[in-house]
Amino acid sequence: MASKRALIIGATGQDGAYMAKHLLREGYEVVGTSRDHRGTSTERLARVGALEGMALVTMVPADFGSVMATLTDVGPDEIYNLSGQSAVGLSFEQPSEAFVSIANTTLNVLEAMRRVCPQSRLFNAGSSECFGNTPGAANERTPFEPLSPYGVAKVASLHLVSAYRRAYNLFASSAITFNHESPLRPSRFFTKKVVSSAVRISRGSAERLKLGSLDAVRDWGWAPDYVVAMHAQLQLDGPCDLVLGTGVGTSLRRIVERAFEVVGLDSREHVDADTQSRPADISVSIADPSRARSVLSWTAETRGEALIDRLVQAELSGAVY
C-alpha cells in the first residue's frame, strides 16, 4: 500500500517541524512549504531530525497562484495549514500582515483545494485568541470575542473553513489550540524569554528580566502533544472542529516563579514586572478539551508547571524532544 502524502504549509515553524517529525514516523511522504525554501532557516526541522526525510518547496501562501501550483504539483492526501503570523503582540503593530497571512492564506488553500484536490483532507490551525477572555473554560460552543487583530484573523479563518466545508462537502477541520510551547519557540514568546533568561542568570549573567503584567492566566501545553491531536483529527470519519488544550490555567507570574525555582533562584531578585500590557490584553484563557478527549482519545499530558520544568531542562541540555 502506498504511503500517504502530506503537505505542511509553514513547515519551518514550531508546529510545522514537530508535525513533520510525527508524520515521518507514521510513514508519510512529507512535503513542507516556506516562502523561500532556499533562504528560510530550516534550523527547527534539522533540530527535530526531520529535514533529511522530507522535501521542502517554495510557496507564497498569500498568492493564490502559488498555492494552486503547489497543490497541483504535490497532490496531497492531507494538508496541514500551520502558517501565518504567530505573535499576538506583533499583530497590533502589523495588523494587515496578520490578516493576510492568516485569513487570506486559509481562503487560498480552501479554494485551491476545492479546484485541484477536493478529495484531500485539510487541517487548519485556529487559536484560543478567538475566544478572548474565558471566565469559564472555553469549548466548541463558546462564542468568539477576539481582542486582537491576530484573533480576528483566526476567527475569519475558522469561519472560512466551516463555510467551504458546508458549501463544497470538503473534509476541512480546524482545531482551536490553546498555548502550546516547546524549545523551538522564538525568543519573543513569553515562555522562551523567561526560561532562557532564567538559565542565563543561573549561569552567571547579570541581566534583569523585564516583563509586563504577570496577572494573566493561560492554558499552557506541550507542542509535540498537540501535533499528535492535529494528525488524529484528520483520521476521523468526518471533519469537525475541536478545542485543544490542557484544561488547566496557570498565571504568567507562576510561570516566571517556577522557571527560576528550577534553576535554584528566586525570581523576585531577578525580574522587573509592571502593569504594562498589550491593548485589550486577555486576562484569562482556559480550554475545555473534553470533546477532543472523547473524540480523539487524546489528553495533553504535560501542563502548567510540569511544562516549565520540561522547558528549563531542555534549555539546560539543548534537547528538543
Residue pairs with C-beta under 8 A, 6 or more apart in sequence:
3 27
3 28
3 29
4 27
4 28
4 29
4 77
4 78
5 28
5 29
5 30
5 31
5 74
5 75
5 76
5 77
5 78
6 23
6 28
6 29
6 30
6 31
6 76
6 77
6 78
6 79
6 80
7 31
7 32
7 33
7 70
7 71
7 74
7 76
7 78
7 79
7 80
8 16
8 19
8 20
8 23
8 30
8 31
8 32
8 33
8 80
8 82
9 16
9 33
9 59
9 61
9 79
9 80
9 81
9 82
9 83
9 105
9 109
10 16
10 33
10 34
10 61
10 81
10 82
10 83
10 84
11 17
11 19
11 20
11 32
11 33
11 34
11 45
11 54
11 56
11 82
12 32
12 34
12 40
12 41
12 42
12 44
12 45
12 56
13 44
13 82
13 83
13 86
14 44
14 182
14 184
14 185
14 223
15 82
15 125
15 180
15 223
15 226
15 227
15 230
16 32
16 44
16 45
16 80
16 82
16 83
17 44
17 45
17 47
17 48
17 50
17 184
18 48
18 182
18 184
18 223
18 224
18 227
19 80
19 82
19 227
19 230
19 231
20 30
20 32
20 45
20 48
20 50
20 53
20 54
21 48
21 49
21 50
22 224
22 227
22 228
22 231
23 30
23 231
24 30
24 50
24 53
24 54
26 231
28 78
30 50
30 53
30 54
30 55
31 54
31 55
31 56
31 57
31 74
31 76
32 45
32 54
32 55
32 56
32 57
33 56
33 57
33 58
33 59
33 61
33 70
33 83
34 40
34 56
34 58
34 59
35 58
35 59
35 60
35 61
36 58
37 56
37 57
37 58
38 58
42 51
42 56
44 184
45 51
45 54
45 56
47 184
47 320
48 184
48 320
57 70
57 73
57 74
58 66
59 66
59 67
59 69
59 70
60 66
60 67
61 67
61 83
61 84
61 101
61 104
61 105
61 108
61 109
62 100
62 101
62 104
62 105
62 108
63 108
64 108
64 111
64 112
67 105
67 108
67 109
67 112
68 112
68 115
68 116
70 112
71 79
71 109
71 112
71 113
71 116
71 117
71 120
72 116
75 117
76 117
76 120
77 120
77 121
78 120
78 121
78 122
78 123
78 234
79 109
79 113
79 120
79 121
79 122
79 123
80 123
80 125
80 230
81 105
81 106
81 109
81 122
81 123
81 124
81 125
82 125
83 101
83 105
84 98
84 101
84 102
84 105
84 125
84 153
85 91
85 94
85 97
85 98
85 101
85 102
85 150
85 153
87 150
87 186
87 188
87 189
88 129
88 148
88 150
88 151
88 278
89 188
89 278
90 98
90 150
90 188
91 98
91 148
91 149
91 150
91 153
92 148
92 149
92 278
92 279
95 149
98 149
98 150
98 153
99 149
99 152
99 153
99 156
101 153
102 150
102 153
102 154
102 156
102 157
103 153
103 156
103 157
103 160
105 157
106 124
106 156
106 157
106 160
106 161
107 160
109 122
109 124
110 122
110 160
110 161
110 164
110 170
110 172
111 164
113 120
113 122
113 170
113 172
114 164
114 168
114 170
118 168
118 170
120 171
121 171
121 172
121 173
121 234
121 239
122 161
122 170
122 171
122 172
122 173
122 234
123 173
123 174
123 175
123 230
123 231
123 233
123 234
124 157
124 158
124 161
124 172
124 173
124 174
124 175
125 174
125 175
125 177
125 230
126 154
126 157
126 158
126 174
126 175
126 176
126 177
126 241
127 150
127 151
127 154
127 176
127 177
128 134
128 138
128 176
128 177
128 178
128 179
128 219
128 245
128 285
128 287
129 146
129 147
129 148
129 150
129 151
129 154
129 282
129 285
130 144
130 146
130 151
130 154
130 155
130 158
130 176
131 138
131 142
131 143
131 144
131 145
131 146
131 176
131 285
132 144
132 145
132 146
132 147
132 151
132 282
133 145
133 147
133 282
133 283
133 284
133 285
134 142
134 284
134 285
134 286
134 287
135 284
136 286
136 288
137 247
137 286
137 287
137 288
138 176
138 243
138 285
138 286
138 287
138 288
139 243
139 287
139 288
139 290
139 291
140 176
140 241
140 242
140 243
140 291
142 288
144 155
144 158
146 152
146 154
146 155
147 280
147 281
147 282
148 278
148 280
157 174
158 174
158 176
158 241
161 172
161 173
161 174
161 241
162 174
162 241
164 170
164 172
165 171
165 172
165 239
170 239
171 234
171 238
171 239
172 239
173 233
173 234
173 236
173 239
173 240
173 241
173 242
174 241
174 242
175 226
175 229
175 230
175 233
175 241
175 242
175 243
175 244
175 292
176 241
176 242
176 243
176 244
177 226
177 244
177 245
178 218
178 219
178 220
178 221
178 243
178 244
178 245
178 246
178 285
178 286
178 287
179 218
179 219
179 220
179 221
179 285
180 220
180 221
180 222
180 223
180 225
180 226
180 244
180 300
181 189
181 191
181 192
181 220
181 221
181 222
181 223
181 307
181 311
182 222
182 223
182 224
182 311
182 314
182 320
182 321
183 192
183 311
183 314
183 315
183 319
183 320
183 321
184 223
184 320
185 191
185 192
186 192
187 193
187 196
190 252
190 255
191 220
191 255
191 307
191 308
191 311
192 311
193 209
193 211
194 209
194 211
194 255
194 256
194 259
195 259
195 308
195 311
195 312
195 315
196 315
197 205
197 207
197 209
197 270
198 209
198 259
198 260
198 262
198 263
198 265
198 267
198 270
198 312
199 263
199 312
199 315
199 316
200 207
201 207
201 209
201 260
201 263
201 265
201 270
202 263
202 264
202 265
208 270
208 271
208 272
209 256
209 270
209 271
209 272
210 271
210 272
210 273
211 252
211 256
211 271
211 272
211 273
211 274
212 273
212 274
212 275
212 276
212 277
212 278
213 252
213 273
213 274
213 275
213 276
213 277
213 281
214 251
214 252
214 253
214 256
214 273
215 251
215 252
215 253
215 283
216 251
216 252
216 277
216 281
216 282
216 283
216 284
216 285
217 249
217 250
217 251
217 252
217 283
217 284
217 285
217 286
218 249
218 250
218 251
218 252
218 285
218 286
219 245
219 246
219 247
219 248
219 249
219 250
219 285
219 286
219 287
219 303
220 246
220 248
220 250
220 255
220 303
220 304
220 307
220 308
221 244
221 245
221 246
221 300
221 302
221 303
221 307
222 300
222 301
222 302
222 303
222 307
222 310
224 321
225 300
225 301
225 302
226 244
226 300
228 298
229 242
229 244
229 292
229 296
229 298
230 244
232 296
232 298
233 240
233 242
233 296
236 295
236 296
240 295
242 289
242 291
242 292
242 295
242 296
243 287
243 288
243 289
243 291
243 292
244 287
244 289
244 292
244 298
244 300
245 286
245 287
245 288
245 289
245 300
246 287
246 289
246 300
246 303
246 304
247 286
247 287
247 288
247 289
247 290
247 300
247 303
248 286
248 303
248 304
249 284
249 285
249 286
250 303
250 304
250 305
253 273
254 304
254 305
255 308
256 267
256 271
256 273
257 267
258 305
258 308
258 309
259 267
259 308
259 311
259 312
260 266
260 267
260 270
260 271
261 267
262 308
262 309
262 312
262 313
263 312
263 316
289 299
289 300
292 298
293 299
302 310
310 321
313 319
314 320
314 321
